[in-house]
Amino acid sequence: MTPDHKLGQPPSFLQGVKAVIFASWLNLLLVCIPISWSLYLALPKTSTHDTITFIFAFLAIIPLAKLLAFATDELSMRVGQTLAGLLNATLGNAVELIVAIIALVQCELQVVQSSLVGSILSNLLLVLGMCFFAGGTRFSEQGFGVSATQLNSSLLIISVIAILLPAAFHFTAGDQIEDPKEGRDILAVSHGAAIILLFIYGCYLVFQLFSHKELYGDEKGDAFKSTRYVKKDKKAKVQPSAAASESAQPLTPKEGGGIVTTRPLDLESNRTLSVHEEAHEEVHEEDEVEKPSMSVTLTVVLLVVVTVLVAVTAEFLVRSIDGLTASGHISKEFVGVILLPIVGNAAGVAVGSSIQIALFVIPFIVTLGWIIGKPLTLLFDPFESIVMFLSVIVVNYVVQDGKSNWLEGMLLMCLYVILAVVFWYYPGVSISEQLAQGCTN
């Protein structure tokens, strides 16, 4: 619970409000909130009107997600690094969780499943790829903890296996079991697997926050140190003959007669100086005092207000999806896998957020559906499940050496673009809805 850096005095209330207003240029999109609400409440329900409502609600949630991330960072500043990462991942998934709950209540089971899969894909490929690429513009190689990274990859693979097993059950034994009984069996399997995944997530929290919290701190020993690009000094040119022999030093004429020997530049001393400069920068960063932008009270108030605004706007967003997809120009699959995760990932934190979704949000939503009588299962679209599994494998290969560079980030982003193109044409198959015994609002 102790912050890693010294904290300055919190600003006044007016200064905090000013910081919220000017936190990001995305706040200009906040004007879309009353517009989307007015459109939903005033216009009749047609395909065109729902499309317009969806667009403005979509744009309205983006700055809300950014403000949620801003408030989360303010809270994280006041706690230790490990708990700060947990807060960022948890509150960063608040938008996805709210959208999934609203879609579940409205029996949009396909939207629930595709949006959760899309959130994992966008965090693993798009957000992580952008982080690697942005860091690669400054560092030649970025380092991170190998042990914690491999553990996170293992947790992701386990959660994906839990999603693949119901699909394997369906395709293997589906022909031998009648649909009503198969639906009940898969629903029971999903409920049991969801409880186990939640138990695994609880164990993961104990591991991260208590028993092995040193693995997730800056002082972890297995983390590779990030290396900067080597600066090329045009003046530091050494003659080949000088490197070969001292007697072969170049000679230059001297005024008034005679010659002067020109010594080669001492590259080793220059390199040592560069190391000392980097060490001085690191010491300066450690002594830096962080100044909060808001008080704790204002931060909590901002979190509550933004969460309420997200909940209301997300309900209008979900209710307009049917009208948006009725024309056939865009499918529910693309809306759930690509569009909805983009809204929530204005506050995304890559792998940590993916683990939260896979081990907590998905089983929690399945369990919540069990409580309120909605037949949501872990039988996801088979194509979505395969894509998610392959994405986890690719990310595991990328991070297994504990280092990253800009090219790896570019590859992850390009893979996400490829998937976006595929899902634009993929119609989607909701086997879970077909096996469900009816789902009503």
PyMOL commands that set and color helices and strands:
alter all, ss='L'
color gray80, all
select helices_A, chain A and resi 13-21+25-42+47-76+81-92+94-105+109-136+146-176+179-211+213-216+240-244+246-248+267-286+296-319+321-326+332-347+350-372+382-399+406-425+431-435
alter helices_A, ss='H'
color red, helices_A
select strands_A, chain A and resi 139-143+227-228+251-253+259-261+403-404
alter strands_A, ss='S'
color yellow, strands_A
deselect
rebuild
show_as cartoon
